[in-house]
Amino acid sequence: MTISEEKKQLRHQIRARERKLAPDYRVSSDQVIAANILDFPIYQSAWTVFCFVSTSEEINTRPILLNALETGKRLCVPRCAAGRRMDLVVIESLEDLELGAFDLLEPRPGLPTLQADEVDFAVLPCLSCDRQGNRLGRGGGYYDRFLSLYHGAMAMVCREQLMCASIPTEDHDIPVPWLVTEAGVFPGRAAAPENRHCLS
């Protein structure tokens, strides 16, 4: 079995686990994960923040989006573009979002965009991950392309009940430095040693 096939099989297993999550666990983990992001010093010191707009299956990022807007950060969110790329679009209100590709909430047309290197801190989704910071996405490849261009600070959010002991990786996979779950904030293998004091 190839690594790509292993990933596909693992996605199937994680989605089955995801469907069985208790509603109260979803709500409570959503709240604590968002609070852990908001308390994270690297997020607090960032001026330009990139954050995904959550679907009903994903961890609710609305508190993060609202906090970024209310505290005067420059907030950008993804919009699907040709070639499985994402545009990073600046929004000034959640009113700037509308249903777009794949029935996802996306920024309306006409808003300014940023380059990846203009972002200070990125909040990334995942279907699952491991403690090393290896990420399993949903298979679209959009975030793989973003990560190939982005070299700033970032964290991915994941529920503890959807984590794996190990995620199969390919050469192009880029580990994420920080993992945020309802249990806390954890450095992956890519976290710079000088930044680990953020947890103390």
Secondary structure, 3 states (H helix, E strand, C coil): CCHHHHHHHHHHHHHHHHHCCCHHHHHHHHHHHHHHHHHCHHHHHCCEEEECCCCCCCCCCHHHHHHHHHCCCEEEEEEEEHHHEEEEEEECCHHHEEECHHHCEEECCCCCEECHHHCCEEEECCCEECCCCCEECCCCCHHHHHHHHCCCEEEEECCHHHCCCCCCCCCCCCCCCEEEECCEEEECCCCCHHHHHHHC
